[in-house]
């Protein structure tokens, strides 16, 4: 990911870690039934 | 009185908060563009074939992966990507990693260990061979030693991320890393079109082709796309092989960091374990964890199917991003020699890994 040159306070987490967290959040939402079906 | 003094602090905090929100909002137009191009690719796949059939035209069946890349390439190399979209387009690697983690749901742990074990053996041979050959080529072409190191790491391990990680670790020039990145990206773009053709010409199985794409194509986004262009199964295998390669990044970067520190041209690595953890791609762990959860039936069949589809959508945004960020004019500006070294290296590495995969195919009978 590109650097956010003008970000005043950098996040402590890398984009890599954010991607993992986002994927797990989606997995949890699917697991608990908030998201039931994703079409393709 | 106190309000008078507190007000500027409150304003500062509000401005900072607003800046954060604006940073987030900056990516929205580009992400929408990625989604629009990806979806257009999907619609074109569904409708162009039907239209050609209705009108009795002979037209190849072009998959959404290729449509998304071609649409992105067309925009990037004609009108260019307007500034408002750039921050969002740059998120394509984020979507790639989300897609890889979710793809873990489609792999049972046993398959990961079996295929990952085979991949790991092949990856170790590929990395050793590629590093040795690229370092040799750099000497023959009289490239600067640190540029050679960056090209070697980019070709052997994992493209752009490896180059950026190595640049920081060996104190290389920004210019060297942009040369190396341009060469790796240009060659990755070429691989998108040549690899599927070679695979079909050699009648490679999905398994063999997927492993080959994962071993030979350097950047993760291009390796995933090159695999998916062949078939869905090949795409899965390409991601697995490439993820195994990515897992090696820390060790290779650490080795070069120690070498250059020994030459007095880079900072000494004090805590090697912390260095390895810092460079380790965390999405590999996410992929493994989702695979473990799927193996032990944490998700129902329908939920696995939903996760797999979500992974496909994330990859769709990635493929659109691959096309949008590939600008051939910009790449040409970077000069011929690094590109020549990269090109020769890539052709040799592609041939070498193809021989490895065909050998492994004969041994394991895929």
Interface residues (C-beta under 8 A of the other chain):
Chain A: X1 X2 X4 X6 X7 X8 X9 X14 X15 X16 X17 X18 X19 X20 X22 X23 X24 X26 X27 X30 X31 X35 X36 X37 X38 X39 X40
Chain B: X16 X19 X20 X23 X87 X90 X91 X93 X94 X95 X96 X97 X98 X101 X102 X105 X281 X282 X283 X285 X286 X289 X290 X293 X298 X299 X302 X303 X306 X307 X309 X310 X312 X313
